[in-house]
Each structure stands twice: as C-alpha cells, then as structure tokens.
C-alpha cells in the first residue's frame, strides 16, 4: 500500500457530519462541544492506523471492514472508572437487595457499560466482604460494554494505582495480587466469577443471558447519548429486569432521569435505602425501603422566581443583612414578606430563615423550617444542607451523612455535602471514604467555586482559596476534625 501523503486531506464539515450520523445510527453516540474534538482526534488516529489516503477511503473501511467500528469506538468512549465508586450503592446490593431474595433462586446482576471492569469486580468483592464466598453459589455477576478492547482488559483484570484512589488498603490487599511493577491483578477467585459480554446498548440485539435480571447498575454511561437514545436504552434496561428488579444509576444522573423513568410506562418507582436512591420495577416483593413522596411540582424556574417584597424592603435586603451577620434585622424583614405568591418564593424565605437560625445556634427552629421546606419539595437541597449542618452541630455523624448524601443527589455541582461528609467519615474513622469525599469537594470547588454551596450564604468563614487549601490538606491527610461551631 502506498504511504500516506505528507499533508493529508483535512477533515471537512461534510465528512465530519457523515461520521457523526453513522456513529449515532450504529452506536447511539453523540459528539457535540468538547466531544466533537474527541471524535476528530479519534478519526485522525484511525485514518493513520489504517493508512488511508483520503477520508472517503477511511469511510469505506469504517463501514465495511469487520472490526474497524470497534477500534474507533474504543477511542471515543472515555473509560474513566475506579473501584468502589459510590460505595453506598454497592452496600444497597449486599445489605438489602440480595438478602431479601436469598433462597429464591439465582440472583443475577449486570453492570451495563462496565468499561474496564472496575464496577462488576467491585460488586463481586462487596458480596464477598459482606456475605462470604458462598454468595457466589446463588449469584451471577456480569458486565457488558460496546468496546471489545476494553472488555479484553476487563477480563485480564490488571490495574494501576489510579484505579484504587481512595480505596481502603485492606480491600486491595485482600482482592488483588501485586505484579511487582506498580500494577495489581484481581485474584482468580473473583475474576473467574465475573462474565463479560460485548453489547451495544443502543443496538437491537441483547444476548439471552442478560434477560430476567435482579439488578442493573447503569452508572455514568448515559452522558454519551442524546435524549432519544437515552430513553431507548432505559426502555431496554427496564425490559431486562424481572418484576421487583432494581435499576441503579449514578447520583449525578438520578434526578435528570427520574421524570422519564417514573412516567415512561416502565413500571419503575424511585425508592430509597439508607439515603441511596434507586429505581425498582413492579411490586413483586416488599422492600424495607422508603418510597419518596414526590415533590410538589413547581412550575417557576428557580433562577427567575420573583423577589418577594414588602414596602421598599425585599428578600435581597434581608439576604444582604444576613451576609453582614445582622441576623435579627434580616429576620425582621423576612417575617414581614409575603411568602404565598409562589411555592418557590415561600421556599426562598423559609430557606434563608433556616440558614440564619442555624448561624444563631437556634437549631430546633432551623430544623422545623427545614421540615416545612421538605413538605413543599422533598428534595430541596437547602433543607438537607441545613439539616446536615444541624447534625454537625449536635455531633450526629450518621445524620450528617444521611442529609448530605441527599443534598448531593439533589444538586451534583455543590461542594458542601462532599466536604462535610468528609468530616463525618473522618470522625467515624472511615478515612478512605473521607478522602474520596474531600477529593470530590475539591473538584466541585475548583470547577464551580465557593458560591455553589446550596445555601443562601456560605456555611464557613473561609475564603475560596483558604477552603481549597483546606481540602487539599484533607485529601493528603483526612484526619479526624476538631469539633467546630457553625
């Protein structure tokens, strides 16, 4: 074959749009914004690898040569994962879902979009840690992904230190064999218990072995797809679940998909166990979980809620006074403001009152206002942040974790729940979990800033740089924090 030209043909808009359409049709993948750059880079790499003289030549190879689509998609799907990610969702499986089905036939679990295998192996390890190796006598753990290259890596089960970030060293020592070059391999007794399948979730064919599942973990995968493809995949996943089966999505995805999943005819209901939210199909069994009361629909966009006013004074005046620590004056204005114009206006007033009362150490009154907010919106982020801080004041670390987890579910961009969960985990001696929480808080702060706290005004008297510095210190050494007043 002739060598490539020194100045290869540019990837013009026409060719790029064709590749976009083809990948969406075949795989359901979409490429907009930064992901378009990822697509261009991947296409150029594969054109060089296949020694194509032109984009038309590469287009022909992509559409007709067996295996080329797999090679390209391997470059285009970001295989970012690590062990025991969102560990509470794994505990849901070992402490609630599986024990309730024990003795009723095989319990079948799928990690959909499993990437390099971290998630299905984490599921298998969690079952052994909680229930012993005998759990495998009645459990099947499976993973599926579109990328055959990454599946080969998953079956091999070899990982470097980055996959263990924040992981308890005891888990790595127990379930991995060091290879002597900074890499570790999953032990055979775990690796041999996980089966991997190549599946295009957006395609038409799903292996028979993936039917009638008890639990599907589908976390941090839907970001690759547009809305119609996301919905088609969710229909498929719901169809793979047996009645009573469970669908677990990531904390950052659960609220963006709730309306569709609960209202799309799938028979799925959002439920909660130990502050972990998930979806359950049908009513085949009774679970010791709390069915969340749906929030009252609020048609007004939170960013465009009319500012409540009385005379010449407004909510903004009260907020300014609160930020100046003139709390009594702020409360005086808030008590006079009409809060019934819209539900959202009422929540704004109540939320600011609760935050002020918390700063005044009037904890019981702050809690009552939070309960009032939750009657209007069960997942109002301000209410759970304030309740978590009230628990912090009282030294109730379990309560802190419960409320801050709910706050993190309600708004994935804010730093506060992760920072204070780090404090709670550290106080309980759960240092690996504390480190993960501080790492997440640091990432949120770096991306969104200190203003994204979930509160009308900041919960700590620190500047953004001071808080970033504190998070970096805690990531390096997540020690038990000293008791602090709000």
N, C-alpha and C positions, 0 to 999 in steps of 0.2 A: 504494500500500500504506500502511496506517495506520502512524503512528510507534510505536515501542516504548513500553511503559509505563515510567514513571519508576522504578518499583520492580518489576523483572522477577521472575518466578516463580523461587523458589530451586530449585537442582538437588538434588532429594531422593534418598534412597538407592535408591528403586525405579528412577528414571530412570538414575542413575549405573550401577547394576548392569546395566541393559539395554545401555547404551553399551559397557560393558566386554565383555559377552558378544558383542555384534555385532562389535566390533573384533578380538576374539580369533578369531571364526569367519571373518571376511573376510581378516584380515591376519596373524593369529597373534600380535598384540601383546598384552602383559600389562601391567597397571598396578597395582602394589602399592607400599606405602610412599610414598616421595617421588614416584614416577612417577604415583601417583593424583592428586597435586596438579597435576602437569603435564597430566594428562588433563582435569581440571576447568577449568584455565585455558584450554586449547585449545578445549574445548566452548563456554565462555562467549564466547571471541573469535569463533568461527564463528557462534554464535547472533546476536551483534550484527551481524556482517558480512552475514548473510542476512536480517536484520530480522524474525526470527521472534518471534511474540507469546508462544509457550509452548514448553516442551520437547517436547511431543507434536508440535508443528508442525515443530520442528527435526529431530526423529527421522524424520518423514516425508520431509523434504528429504534428509537424510543417506542414507536407504535407497533413495530413488527418483530423485533428481536426478543426472544424469550429471556427474561431476567433483567432487562435494562430498566424497566419501570421500577423494579425492586431496588436496583442500585441507586436510582435517582431519589426515590422516596427515603432511602436510608440517610441521604444527605440533608433532606428537607424536614425531617421530624426531629425536634430537639429532645434528645434522650436524657433529660435532667431528672434525676431521682436520687434517693438515698434511703437508707434503712430506717425503719420505724418512723416514717413520716406521719405526722398527725397520729401519734400513738394511741390517743383515746379512741380513735375509730377502729383500731385493732383490738383494743380491750372490749369494745362493744361485741365483737365476734366471740371472743373467748369466754367472756363473763355473762353474756346474755343470750345471743342468738344460738350458738351451738349447744350450750347446756339445756336450753328449752326443747331442742329437737333430739337430744341424746336418747338412743334406744328406739328411734322411729325410722330406721333405715339410714342410708348413706347421706351425709351432709356434704353438698357439692358447692365449691366456692370458685369464682372466676375473678381474676384480676384482668380487666379489659383495658387494652392499651398499656401493657405491662412493661414496655421498654426493656431495659437490661436485666429485669428480673428482681429488682430490689423489693418490690411490693409483694409478689407472691411468696418469695422466700421469707419476708418479714411476717406474713400471715402464718406460714408453717412454723416459724420459730416461736411466734406468740402462742400458738396452740400447744407446742411442746412445753414452753415455760409455764403455762397456766394449768395444763391438763395432763401433761406427760406424753411420752411417745405412743402410748396406747390409743391416743386420739386418732392416729392415722388408720386404725382398724376400721373406722367408720367415716373417714373424711377424705374427700378428693380435693386437692388444691391445683388449680390450673391457671395459666396465664396465656393471653393472646396479644398479638401485635401484628401490624401490617409489614414490618421491616424484618426480612429474613436474616439480615446481617446482625441486627441487634438481638434477635432471638438466638442465634448461634452463640453470642456472648453470654446470654442469659443461661443457656444450658451448660455452658462451661463454668459459670458461677465464680469468676475471678474478678476482684475489685481492689481499688487502691484506697488510700486513707480518706479521700474526699467523700466516698460513699458512706463513711462512718461518722460524719461530722455530728457532734452532739450525742453520739451513741454511748450508752453505758459500756465501759470496757469489759464488764462481765459477759455481756452478750457476744461481743466479738471473740473473746477468749473461748467461749463455750461452743459457738457455732461455726467458727472459721479456722482453717488451717493456714498458718503463715507460710509463704513460699520463699521467704528469705530475700526478696528484692523489693520490699515495700508493698507487696501485693498479698492478698488473702483469698483463699478459696472456700466456698461454702462446703461444709462437711458432707460426705456422701449420704448419710442418713437423712439429711434434709433435702439435698439436691435430687436424690432419687425419688422423692415424694412429690415433686412438682412437675407437672406435664405442661409443655408449651405447644401452642398451635399458631400457625400463621393465618390470620383472619383480617380481612378488610371490613371493618365495621360499617363502612358506608356502602359496601357492595351488596350483592344479592344472595350470596351463599354463606351459610354458617354451618360448621360441622355438627353432625347429630349429637356428638358427645357433649356439646355445650348447651343442650336443652335441659329444661326442668332443674334449674339451679336454685339453691337456697340463698346464696348471697353473691352479689356482683359488686366489686369495687371498681368504680369508673372515675378516677380522680385526676384532675389536671390534664385532661385529654380533649375536652370539648373546645378548648381555645383554638384548635387547628381548623375548625369547621365553621361555615356560615350557619345562620339560624335554621334554614330548611333542613340542612344536613344534620345539625344537632338534633332536631326534632325527630328525623327519620331514625337516627341511631337510638334515641331514647325509646321510641316505639319498639324497636328490635330488642333492646335490652329488657324492657318490661315483658315482652313476649317470651323471653328465655327464662324468666323467673317462674317458679311454681307458685300457686296460691300461698300467701303468707311469706313469700321470699322478700329479701331486702336488697335495696339499691343504695349504695353509699357513694356520694360524690364529695369533692373536697369542700372544706369550709368556705373557700372563696367562691365556689360555684353554686352553693345550695340555694341562695336566695334568688340568684339570677334565673334559676330554672324552676323554682317552686310553682309559679303560676301555671306554667305549661304542664309540668308533671302531675300536678293535682287536678288540673282541669282539662287534660287532654284525652280523657277516656281510657287511661292506662290502668285504672283501679289502684293507683298509688296514693298513699296518705303520708304526710310528713309526720314523723314521730321523734321522740327524744328519749335518750337514755343517758343519765349521768352527764347532762349538758352536751351530749353528742347528738347531732341531728342527722336523720336519715329518712329514707322513704321505704314504706312497706306495702306490699301488694296484697289486696284482699283481706279476708278475715278468717283465715284458716286456723289461727291459733291466737290465744290471748297472751300478750307480752306484758311484763311488768314495766311498761314504759308510759310516759306521759304523752297523750295526744295534745299537741299545742293548740290553744284556742286561736283561730285565725285572727290577725289584726283587723280592726275596723278599717275598711277601705277609706283612704284619704285621697281625694282627687286633686288636691292642691299640691303642686310641686314644692318641696321643702325650701328650695332656693328662692321661690317667688312668693312666699307667704306674706300677706300684707302685715306691716308692722303695727301691732296694737298701740293705740294712743289714747290718752285722756287729757283734755285740755291741750296744753303745749308740751306735755311730758309724754315720753314714749318708752317702749321696751328698750330701744337703743340707749336712752338716757340711763335707764336702770342698769344696763349692762356696763356702761362706762363707769358708773359709780361702783359697781361690784369689782371691776378691774382695778379701781383705786382703793380697794379694801374699805369702802364706805358702805358697809353691808346694810345697816339699818335704814339708811336713806334709800338704798336700792329697793329694799323690801317694801318700804312705804309706797314707792311708785307702783311696784308690781301688784300690791294689794288693791290698788285703785283701777288697774287696767281691765277693760272688758275682755274676757277670755273666751267668749262664746261665739265670736264671729265665724270662726272655722275651727275644726278639731286641731289643726296644726298650730294655729295661733295659741290655743289653750295649752298645747304641749310645750310651746316655747316658753310661756310664762311659768308653767309648773317646773320645767327643767331648770330654769335659772333660779327659781326659788329653792329648789332642792340643792343645787350646787352651792348657793350662798349659805344655806343652813348647815351643809356639810363643813364648810370652811369655819363656821361658828361653833363647830362641835355639837350641834343640835341634831344628833344622829337619828334619834327616833322620828323627829319631824321630817328629816330628809328622806328617811325610808318610806314614810307614809306618802309623801309626794311622788316618790318613785312608783309605789303601788298604783297611785292614781294614773300615772302615765301609762303603765302597763295595761290598765283596763281599756285605754284607748288604742294602744299599739303594743302588743305583747312582746315585740322585739325592738322596742325603741332603744337605740344604742345608748343615749344619755342615761336612761334609767339603770341599765346594767353596769355602766361605768361607775355611776354614783353609788350603787349598791355594793359594788366590789370595793370601792374606797371606804365605804362604811364598814364593811367586813374587815378591811385592813386596819382601820382604827380600833376595832374590837379584838384584833388578833385572831380572827376566824379565817385561817388559810384555806380550808376546804370551801368555805363560802366565797372567798376571793376567786378561786379557780373556777367555780361554777358560774359566777356572774361575768367574769372577764372572758370566759370562753363564749358565752352568749353574745357579748359585745363584739368579739372578733368575728363571729358568724354574721352579725348584723351589718358590720362595716369592716371590710378586709383591709382598708387603707390606713386605719388609725394605729398609732403606736402604743397607746396607753394600755390596752388589755395585755399585750405581749410583755411589756416592761413589768407590770405588776404581777402577772402570772410568774415571771421570772423570780420576783421577790418571794412569792408564795412557795414555789417549788424549792428555792434555796432554803427557806426557813424550815421546810419539811425534810431537808437533806437530800432532795432529788436533784442533784447537781447537773447531770446530763440534760434533764428536761429544762432546768433553769437556764442552762447555756443556750439551748435551742430557742427559748423564748426571748432571751436578750438579743440573740442574733436577728430574730425576726423584727424585734423592736428597732434595732439599729438600721435594718434595711428600710423599714417604713419611715423612720425619721429622715434618713438620707434622701429618700425619694419624694416624700410628701411634706416634710417639715413639721415643726413642733405644733403648729396651729391645728393640725389634724389630730385632735385628741379625743373627740367625741363629747366634749364639754363646752359650755358657753365661754369659759375662760380656763386657763391652764391649771392642772392639779398640783404642779410643783413650782416652787420659786427658784427655777433654774433657767438660764438662757439656753437657746438651742445648742450652742457649742458646748456648754457645760454638760448638757444632757447626753449629747453624742459621745463626749469623753467618758462619762459615767458608764454608758452602755458598752463602750469598747473595753473598759476595765472589767466590767462584769462578765463579758464574753470570755476574757482571758482567765478570770478567776471568780466564778459565780459563788461567792461565799454567802453565808447567812447574813441578811441585812440587819442592821440595828433597828429597833422599833422607832418609828417616826410619827409625829403628829402630822395631820393633813395641813 
